Amino acid sequence: MHAIMTTDPFPKQHAVTVESHGKRWSVGGIAKGSGMIEPRMATMLGFLTTDVKISPAVLGRALRRVADETFNAITVDGECSTNDCVFVLASGKSGVEIARDDDPAFLEAMRAVAGHLSREIVRGGEGATKLVTVHVTGAASHGDAWLAARTIANSPLVKTAIHGGDPNWGRLIAAAGRSGARFVLDHASVRIGTVALFVNGVPFDERADDAATVLQGKEMTVAVDLGTGGAHEATMWTCDFSAEYVKINAEYRT
Amino acid sequence: MHAIMTTDPFPKQHAVTVESHGKRWSVGGIAKGSGMIEPRMATMLGFLTTDVKISPAVLGRALRRVADETFNAITVDGECSTNDCVFVLASGKSGVEIARDDDPAFLEAMRAVAGHLSREIVRGGEGATKLVTVHVTGAASHGDAWLAARTIANSPLVKTAIHGGDPNWGRLIAAAGRSGARFVLDHASVRIGTVALFVNGVPFDERADDAATVLQGKEMTVAVDLGTGGAHEATMWTCDFSAEYVKINAEYRT
């Protein structure tokens, strides 16, 4: 891994080494991405490797679990391409055997590598200047949590507000509200970083300056609780939306 | 109507007068819009008036039919607001009685007014420089036709390509293909204006210059046939996506 030459300002490579069963084993990976990135992978190539001993069927199922929370949980522009894929190769050389696709240590290592690569893809997205973690809680169902997270993560108004450094809880609430997910305004909340801007339906606009400071950074979390009291949640990664994105894609010619 | 003073560069007012049953009657309307415009009406106010004699229930149903093909068929940025509405008022003064919500002449007059207002809203959308009619044909179902049209009309890559004057059939095909609507590439086609750029799965790149000329205009149609052989179709109106949109929404403060 260390010999890879790259001119990518966001080099998408990562590896973790784990000790278990008295042995050391690793998961590594490289990826390629840029624009046209949507949760369904888009113009993206990912290659993961590991030296655990694992059957192709179990490895495939483990990859699917991990991809749903990583490569399928990122968006740059809500677009999706046709030449996207993630491969995983296992050599078995460590001698550590993984028998189940829900093996916690293996999933954790895979998730660490795939998650890192996914976030680097977003950080290097077309025109992106910020990496934004969108965290939705309080959803009535798994589907609702992802629907709200995806709607927020792809909302042009949310993404331009973050680009402009505007702690605009209204746009976050509006995106969650229009997503189609069950939403209870009187119990809904919005946080930017650790700043609770909107709690149980009540705005705290006196905290706007603190939230604006959070948005000055290169990396931040925006959290929306849908207020249904449900325990479902979802985490996605997106970037801000800049005039540079329009420039790149308006000037690009096939 | 003619006395309305406006500083709006896209004055959203329109009226039609019809002769039927030996009498004259009219439908008129005014609207307000800008950004945050999605098919579910968004930050938009519409007011229609007519002098036909019609019951509130029939008028309400007729308005719903018309709104689905007009106010609900436009998008500027895929966003949706909460303070959107369309009113219709009927005075009955013409003496012309409309008994059914599918009265062809009445629907046509309503559609003409509502359609005109809807297109003016898009033309005056934030950062918009072009009015784009998205026409989807060959869909396997009504839902598929609208799903594909909506996906194309909200695609950042389609909207930036049109802004840049790039006759990029690939982005149109990709948006239709990822929409979730049934799609048969080998029979799919793309037209920009009257220029058939892609026919039954085969690109005609030698026609790209002609298509680019169409995109130089202020108003154009992009048509995608999904290739399923189905008879369902949908028409939506959208605008191009400019750096100005980002500027307006990144600098805007609540």
Interface residues (C-beta under 8 A of the other chain):
Chain A: G35 M36 E38 R40 D77 G78 E79 C80 S81 T82 S155 P156 L157 T160 A161 H163 G164 D166 N168 G170 A174 A175 G177 R178 F241 S242 A243 Y245 V246 K247 N249 A250 E251 Y252 R253 T254
Chain B: G35 M36 E38 R40 D77 G78 E79 C80 S81 T82 S155 P156 L157 T160 A161 H163 G164 D166 N168 G170 A174 A175 G177 R178 F241 S242 A243 Y245 V246 K247 N249 A250 E251 Y252 R253 T254
